[in-house]
């Protein structure tokens, strides 16, 4: 059985990491759920690159075991505040990760 990432994470959010990058925080309230997600290998550079149309080499994924969290950083398509930017704060970008299935 698989579960959606949004159902497993205590917090799933995105926000600006300066004007050029967006960061995603995936935080878990329970160590065993964090370990399940981490060990599944589903959250990887290729998945993020595909969903956000960036090169895998532009994706940074950091696992923080001590706080049961995964941080993902990617470059923004447009600089925050650019006339073509549709999410100035980067706070709506995590929705593409919500339905990712974790075995």
Backbone as a chain_set.jsonl record, in Angstrom:
{"seq": "XXXXXXXXXXXXXXXXXXXXXXXXXXXXXXXXXXXXXXXXXXXXXXXXXXXXXXXXXXXXXXXXXXXXXXXXXXXXXXXXXXXXXXXXXXXXXXXXXXXXXXX", "coords": {"N": [[0.838, -1.183, 0.0], [0.456, 2.249, -0.749], [1.054, 5.618, 0.317], [0.074, 9.05, 0.14], [2.39, 11.748, 0.007], [1.606, 14.12, 1.269], [-0.129, 13.174, 3.187], [1.512, 11.853, 4.918], [3.435, 13.623, 5.84], [4.025, 15.974, 8.451], [4.384, 18.626, 8.009], [4.355, 20.194, 4.92], [5.734, 22.329, 2.834], [6.502, 25.23, 0.819], [8.786, 27.869, 0.017], [10.39, 31.044, -0.6], [13.915, 31.004, -1.038], [15.697, 33.219, -0.814], [15.847, 35.529, -3.627], [16.264, 33.986, -5.894], [15.926, 31.253, -5.604], [13.839, 28.443, -4.629], [12.703, 26.77, -1.771], [11.789, 23.68, -0.32], [10.174, 22.304, 2.416], [9.894, 19.315, 4.056], [8.522, 17.883, 6.632], [8.365, 15.633, 9.382], [6.387, 14.19, 11.957], [6.895, 11.861, 13.221], [9.553, 9.618, 13.72], [9.698, 7.059, 12.49], [8.056, 7.327, 10.252], [9.354, 9.335, 8.807], [11.756, 7.917, 8.278], [10.715, 5.897, 6.68], [9.878, 7.322, 4.376], [12.323, 8.486, 3.578], [13.937, 6.168, 3.198], [12.573, 4.975, 1.121], [13.41, 6.151, -1.219], [12.017, 7.57, -3.069], [11.761, 10.357, -3.046], [13.782, 12.085, -4.814], [16.467, 13.5, -6.826], [15.835, 13.248, -9.544], [13.025, 12.952, -9.629], [12.197, 15.449, -8.568], [13.361, 17.173, -10.438], [11.941, 16.454, -12.742], [9.278, 17.153, -12.049], [9.489, 19.908, -11.619], [10.728, 20.964, -13.789], [13.539, 21.386, -14.031], [17.097, 20.888, -14.198], [18.47, 17.804, -12.981], [20.936, 18.275, -11.794], [20.63, 20.741, -10.682], [19.157, 20.443, -8.439], [19.009, 20.328, -4.974], [19.052, 18.196, -2.299], [18.595, 17.728, 1.068], [18.857, 15.75, 3.863], [17.737, 15.777, 7.143], [18.288, 14.058, 9.717], [18.163, 14.339, 12.505], [16.015, 16.004, 13.015], [13.936, 14.879, 11.652], [13.414, 15.64, 8.913], [13.265, 16.735, 5.483], [14.881, 18.763, 3.204], [14.534, 20.527, 0.236], [15.953, 22.204, -2.466], [15.601, 24.321, -5.236], [16.281, 26.156, -8.299], [14.481, 29.162, -9.018], [12.098, 29.649, -11.646], [11.59, 32.194, -12.576], [12.926, 35.233, -11.353], [12.045, 36.201, -8.072], [9.355, 38.383, -7.922], [9.581, 39.244, -10.51], [8.024, 40.323, -13.529], [6.833, 38.173, -14.813], [6.556, 36.333, -12.838], [4.517, 34.214, -10.981], [4.12, 33.56, -8.37], [5.104, 35.155, -5.978], [6.146, 34.8, -3.374], [6.81, 32.162, -3.373], [5.286, 30.268, -2.124], [3.371, 28.49, -2.985], [4.294, 26.375, -4.36], [4.758, 23.799, -3.452], [2.641, 22.128, -3.931], [2.841, 20.344, -6.083], [4.194, 18.226, -5.028], [2.53, 17.054, -3.21], [0.861, 14.809, -3.872], [2.627, 12.771, -4.388], [3.41, 9.395, -4.322], [4.267, 7.259, -1.688], [5.72, 4.223, -1.041]], "CA": [[0.0, 0.0, 0.0], [1.183, 3.515, -0.824], [0.402, 6.794, 0.892], [0.488, 10.335, -0.428], [3.338, 12.474, 0.843], [0.86, 15.099, 2.076], [-0.753, 12.468, 4.306], [2.563, 11.374, 5.812], [4.204, 14.746, 6.379], [3.381, 16.896, 9.381], [4.474, 19.916, 7.315], [4.841, 20.192, 3.544], [5.595, 23.727, 2.435], [7.535, 25.82, -0.031], [8.99, 29.302, 0.256], [11.598, 31.579, -1.212], [15.222, 30.899, -0.393], [16.271, 34.344, -1.543], [15.064, 35.84, -4.832], [16.595, 33.116, -7.018], [15.664, 29.846, -5.304], [12.688, 28.022, -3.823], [13.018, 25.637, -0.915], [10.66, 22.877, 0.133], [10.384, 21.654, 3.701], [9.054, 18.149, 4.281], [8.803, 17.577, 8.033], [7.578, 14.51, 9.882], [6.234, 14.187, 13.41], [7.341, 10.578, 13.752], [10.81, 9.134, 13.145], [9.492, 5.908, 11.614], [7.484, 7.795, 8.98], [10.479, 9.989, 8.127], [12.647, 6.864, 7.786], [10.009, 5.224, 5.579], [9.953, 8.178, 3.199], [13.734, 8.59, 3.198], [14.42, 4.879, 2.713], [11.886, 4.605, -0.121], [14.154, 6.684, -2.355], [11.101, 8.228, -4.003], [12.12, 11.777, -3.094], [15.138, 12.125, -5.358], [16.721, 14.608, -7.755], [15.149, 13.026, -10.813], [11.604, 13.262, -9.426], [12.055, 16.897, -8.414], [13.7, 17.772, -11.733], [10.824, 16.21, -13.658], [8.092, 17.912, -11.639], [9.712, 21.363, -11.623], [11.369, 21.33, -15.056], [14.92, 21.83, -13.843], [18.067, 19.803, -14.354], [18.785, 17.146, -11.711], [22.131, 18.884, -11.196], [20.215, 21.97, -10.001], [18.352, 20.06, -7.276], [19.739, 20.008, -3.747], [18.206, 17.518, -1.307], [19.319, 17.527, 2.322], [18.088, 15.024, 4.873], [18.096, 16.149, 8.504], [17.812, 12.951, 10.549], [17.925, 14.74, 13.894], [14.71, 16.676, 13.123], [12.973, 14.168, 10.801], [13.031, 16.568, 7.853], [13.949, 16.759, 4.195], [14.847, 20.088, 2.573], [14.808, 20.469, -1.198], [16.119, 23.548, -3.012], [15.718, 24.402, -6.691], [16.242, 27.535, -8.786], [13.186, 29.669, -9.491], [12.006, 29.873, -13.095], [11.737, 33.642, -12.693], [13.32, 35.897, -10.107], [10.896, 36.632, -7.282], [8.926, 39.743, -8.219], [9.63, 39.485, -11.95], [6.692, 40.529, -14.107], [6.292, 36.864, -15.201], [6.465, 35.491, -11.648], [3.121, 34.036, -10.546], [4.103, 33.197, -6.945], [6.197, 36.003, -5.498], [6.719, 34.259, -2.14], [7.167, 30.758, -3.564], [4.572, 29.484, -1.109], [2.368, 27.596, -3.569], [4.983, 25.435, -5.23], [4.803, 22.45, -2.886], [1.46, 21.336, -4.31], [3.228, 19.269, -6.993], [4.72, 17.105, -4.254], [1.513, 16.547, -2.295], [0.314, 13.51, -4.255], [3.672, 11.784, -4.644], [3.104, 8.181, -3.568], [5.353, 6.656, -0.948], [5.363, 2.835, -0.725]], "C": [[0.881, 1.244, 0.0], [0.357, 4.621, -0.198], [0.925, 8.049, 0.212], [1.421, 11.045, 0.553], [2.627, 13.458, 1.765], [0.221, 14.453, 3.297], [0.267, 11.973, 5.326], [3.301, 12.509, 6.518], [3.381, 15.559, 7.373], [3.338, 18.295, 8.785], [5.022, 19.651, 5.923], [4.63, 21.598, 3.028], [6.726, 24.129, 1.504], [7.608, 27.305, 0.295], [10.248, 29.734, -0.467], [12.811, 31.257, -0.362], [16.065, 31.98, -1.064], [15.479, 34.553, -2.818], [15.26, 34.858, -5.985], [16.228, 31.648, -6.817], [14.365, 29.664, -4.539], [13.139, 26.821, -3.007], [11.721, 24.979, -0.459], [11.051, 22.233, 1.449], [9.377, 20.521, 3.827], [9.426, 17.656, 5.675], [7.834, 16.511, 8.538], [7.526, 14.541, 11.402], [6.748, 12.904, 14.041], [8.567, 10.079, 12.993], [10.584, 7.995, 12.162], [8.891, 6.316, 10.264], [8.555, 8.5, 8.158], [11.4, 8.939, 7.509], [12.013, 6.124, 6.605], [10.136, 6.023, 4.284], [11.391, 8.246, 2.69], [14.218, 7.29, 2.561], [13.748, 4.431, 1.408], [12.653, 5.071, -1.355], [13.295, 7.417, -3.365], [11.436, 9.714, -4.15], [13.582, 11.851, -3.524], [15.259, 13.243, -6.393], [15.955, 14.456, -9.064], [13.664, 13.358, -10.713], [11.392, 14.778, -9.36], [12.326, 17.599, -9.739], [12.552, 17.621, -12.733], [9.624, 17.092, -13.317], [8.264, 19.416, -11.815], [10.505, 21.851, -12.831], [12.717, 22.023, -14.853], [15.826, 20.629, -14.079], [18.3, 19.129, -13.001], [20.004, 17.756, -11.017], [21.817, 20.185, -10.449], [19.422, 21.696, -8.726], [19.271, 19.707, -6.111], [18.75, 19.398, -2.761], [19.072, 17.245, -0.08], [18.388, 16.846, 3.312], [18.623, 15.382, 6.249], [17.514, 15.107, 9.461], [17.415, 13.406, 11.951], [16.566, 15.42, 14.084], [13.67, 16.08, 12.165], [12.478, 15.023, 9.636], [13.872, 16.391, 6.599], [13.782, 18.165, 3.63], [15.286, 19.923, 1.129], [14.929, 21.909, -1.687], [16.324, 23.457, -4.516], [15.767, 25.873, -7.102], [14.821, 27.905, -9.215], [13.224, 29.815, -11.007], [12.193, 31.355, -13.403], [12.154, 34.192, -11.338], [12.057, 36.359, -9.383], [10.59, 38.106, -7.557], [9.003, 40.115, -9.683], [8.203, 39.595, -12.482], [6.042, 39.194, -14.496], [6.12, 35.917, -14.017], [5.017, 35.42, -11.175], [2.993, 33.689, -9.064], [5.276, 33.902, -6.266], [6.882, 35.464, -4.248], [7.133, 32.796, -2.257], [6.388, 29.806, -2.68], [3.505, 28.549, -1.671], [2.992, 26.484, -4.407], [4.99, 23.993, -4.719], [3.657, 21.55, -3.341], [1.804, 20.191, -5.278], [3.779, 18.042, -6.27], [3.65, 16.406, -3.417], [1.057, 15.128, -2.623], [1.362, 12.479, -4.636], [3.402, 10.581, -3.732], [4.362, 7.569, -2.968], [4.94, 5.218, -0.594], [5.553, 2.515, 0.76]], "O": [[1.918, 1.286, 0.663], [-0.873, 4.572, -0.184], [2.071, 8.1, -0.233], [1.255, 10.951, 1.769], [3.014, 13.608, 2.924], [0.046, 15.105, 4.326], [-0.084, 11.703, 6.474], [3.736, 12.362, 7.66], [2.192, 15.8, 7.162], [2.396, 19.055, 9.013], [6.032, 18.966, 5.764], [3.496, 22.023, 2.808], [7.757, 23.463, 1.415], [6.65, 27.911, 0.773], [11.061, 28.912, -0.89], [12.746, 31.238, 0.867], [17.018, 31.688, -1.786], [14.523, 33.819, -3.07], [14.502, 34.891, -6.954], [16.223, 30.88, -7.779], [13.86, 30.585, -3.896], [13.869, 25.961, -3.5], [10.704, 25.638, -0.245], [12.143, 21.679, 1.575], [8.169, 20.73, 3.72], [10.499, 17.088, 5.881], [6.658, 16.487, 8.175], [8.513, 14.881, 12.056], [7.007, 12.854, 15.243], [8.602, 10.118, 11.763], [11.213, 7.964, 11.105], [9.198, 5.701, 9.243], [8.653, 8.288, 6.949], [11.783, 9.059, 6.345], [12.7, 5.769, 5.647], [10.46, 5.473, 3.232], [11.637, 8.078, 1.495], [14.841, 7.314, 1.499], [14.295, 3.605, 0.677], [12.557, 4.455, -2.416], [13.79, 7.841, -4.409], [11.398, 10.258, -5.254], [14.494, 11.702, -2.711], [14.262, 13.852, -6.781], [15.48, 15.444, -9.625], [13.106, 13.979, -11.618], [10.505, 15.315, -10.024], [11.6, 18.518, -10.118], [12.236, 18.55, -13.476], [9.027, 17.705, -14.202], [7.303, 20.122, -12.123], [10.907, 23.013, -12.888], [12.992, 23.082, -15.417], [15.361, 19.491, -14.149], [18.325, 19.809, -11.975], [20.089, 17.751, -9.789], [22.641, 20.673, -9.675], [19.057, 22.63, -8.012], [20.188, 18.897, -6.246], [17.734, 20.009, -2.429], [20.13, 16.622, -0.17], [17.275, 17.309, 3.563], [19.827, 15.3, 6.493], [16.394, 15.255, 9.95], [16.439, 12.91, 12.514], [16.023, 15.417, 15.189], [12.643, 16.704, 11.899], [11.274, 15.123, 9.399], [15.023, 15.959, 6.649], [12.672, 18.694, 3.585], [16.283, 19.262, 0.84], [14.09, 22.746, -1.353], [17.103, 22.641, -5.009], [15.344, 26.743, -6.341], [14.066, 27.067, -9.71], [14.282, 30.078, -11.58], [12.867, 31.722, -14.365], [11.766, 33.659, -10.298], [11.117, 36.848, -10.009], [11.464, 38.964, -7.438], [8.541, 41.188, -10.071], [7.282, 39.005, -11.918], [4.815, 39.096, -14.506], [5.595, 34.816, -14.177], [4.368, 36.45, -10.99], [1.881, 33.541, -8.556], [6.316, 33.293, -6.017], [8.086, 35.655, -4.08], [7.742, 32.249, -1.338], [6.788, 28.655, -2.504], [2.806, 27.884, -0.907], [2.283, 25.74, -5.085], [5.21, 23.066, -5.498], [3.709, 20.335, -3.149], [1.116, 19.171, -5.284], [3.823, 16.949, -6.836], [3.856, 15.279, -2.966], [0.885, 14.32, -1.71], [1.02, 11.416, -5.155], [3.194, 10.734, -2.529], [5.375, 7.388, -3.643], [3.927, 5.014, 0.076], [5.296, 1.39, 1.187]]}, "num_chains": 1, "name": "protein.A"}
